[in-house]
Amino acid sequence: MLRQAQHERKGENRAVKVGLFLLVWFSCAWFGSWEGNPNNAVRLFAAVSLVEDGDATIDEFAELTIDKARFGEHFYSDKVPGMTLAALPAVALMRVATGERSAGLPKHWGSAELWRFMAARQWLAVAMGPALLTALAAVLLFDLGAGATGSRGAGLMAALAYALGSPIWGWSATLFGHAAVAALFVVVLWAVWRGTARETRPGLAALAGAALGWAVVVEHQAVIAGSAVAVWALVRVWRRPERWRLIGLAVAGGAAAALPFLLYNLVAFGTVFRLGYQGVVGWEGMDQGLFGLTRPSGEVLWEILFGSRRGLLWVAPVLAMGVFGLVELAGRRGARGLAVTAGAVALIVLLVNASYFYWDGGNSTGPRHAMPAAGMLGLGVGALWASLGRAWERGLLLAVLGVSVALNLVIASADVMAPPEFAWPVKEVVWDQRFSQGQLRTFPSEFLGWSVWAGLAVYVAVALLMVGWLVWRVSSSRSP
């Protein structure tokens, strides 16, 4: 009977995880972002060049983006190449499926043919990249939250707060690296948590190393916050007889993840010892400190958290509740290391953001450079849910989650890249200029000829059914 009950619980969990994965992937892949944004465009230009010409130069596209690097007579992407490399399968697939090349397309802003070409490839790259990673991370947060608190409801709250209650939703529809790094931090945290439990799991050690290594390939500064998880992993395994094997597997996983980065540098620059940021054009602030990183500013940190222009509180109020949940989780037996590590990652991400010369991120709805902390704070939301015993307390937290999800539905569908000159961009840009005016981007309105409101309505109807099913499955489960 016990074995049968365990089998049934595994089946229940599996169904919830599949449903959660599909909900988050569908949500992220349904909406899109402007392919002409320099951060999107330069990464995709490099991917197109690699697939079509076998080199990483973007000379033919250089006039179309302000984000670029110059070495000698050639222009390149100035970004860390992780998201460009992640886009290669989608660009190659489109090349085979359509036979189209960018070579014959006009290279100017008024070229509708060029931007249709770019939009299709970006949408597929997002669906195969950031959207998948965010969906995976949501599932792992569900598992983390449920395992650490003994409550499936806590796991679901953690996953929804992270994936749909924050701008991670909107950034997962872009080729920016923030959503990918946030997801990879969750993967590392989960792999360490599960892989160093009562019995160590060598495969998860390799996964942790690979996820952290790839996060650094996507955004180099990820090594700073990621180091907190690495230290925790060492603490967890140090007294185990198999520690050197586990450490070796983690290092091997990280080295394997770094290999594409080294190959990119060889193809692009002929040497592994060069970064695109070394040749950045037009951004003098990158010369400050280490590629723009100096020391944390208290004033900037306040703006990141509470400021009207970029404050996290105004775009993801539910994540603010995660701080209290992490404190509560630290008091649970066996979960202190998890809570402290998650809190340390979140704090380091915020301090790194507060140290950056271009801390506000230019065009950004909310503090985009702080987004890698979202999964850690989402875990805290789940822990807070598990600690609340009164119906009105849980009702209040659900209301905050509902407001956050509705807010980020508007942001993801309208504009996750609000210009920097507005005092209240969520209202003045996202709502007043975009959403209320029908300036939305949904897959069927972009590619199937639907109206934007039809695309939004279909999404809302399907998503509500999926969320309702998830809540039913979680609440009807007999035990965690």
HUHUSUL-V837871 format. One line per field, one symbol per residue. phi: phi as a letter, one per 30 degrees, with the letter a starting at -180 (. if undefined). burial: + if it has 24 or more other ideal C-beta (glycine too) atoms within 12 Angstrom, else -. A space follows every 10 residues. Layout:
# HUHUSUL-V837871
phi->???
burial->???
This chain:
# HUHUSUL-V837871
phi->.ddddddddd dddddddddd eddddedddd cbbdddeedd ddddeddddd ddcibcdbed cedcbdcabb bicccbdcce dedddddeed dddddddcid bdedcdcbdd ddddddeddd dddddddcbe dddddddddd deddddddci bddddddedd dddccbdeed ddcbcddddd deddddeddd dddddbdecd bedddddddd ddddedddbe dddddddddd ddddddcdcd dcdddddddd ddddddddee dddeddddci adcaceddce cibdddddhc hjcbbdcddd eddddbdddb ededcaeddd dddddddddd dddicddddd ddddeddded ddddcdecdd iidacidddc dddddddded ddddedddcc dddddddddd dddddddddd dddcadbddd dcdbddddcd ddccddcidc bbedddbcid dddddddded dddddddedd dddddcddad
burial->---------- -++-+++-++ ++++++++++ ++++++++++ ++++++++++ +++-++++++ ++-++-+++- +--+++++++ ++++++++-+ +--++----- -+----+--- ---++-++++ ++++++++++ ++++++++++ +++++++++- ++++++++++ ++++++++++ ++++++++++ ++++++++++ ++++++---+ ++-+++++++ ++++++++++ ++++++++++ -+++-++--- -----++-++ +-++--++-+ +--++-+++- ---++++-++ +-+--+---- +++------+ +-+++-+-++ ++++++++++ ++++++-+++ -+--+-++++ ++++++++++ ++++++++++ ++++++++++ ++++++++++ ++++++++-- ---+--++-+ +-++++++++ ++++++++-+ -+--+++-++ +--++----+ ++++++---- -+--++--++ --+--++--+ +-++--+--+
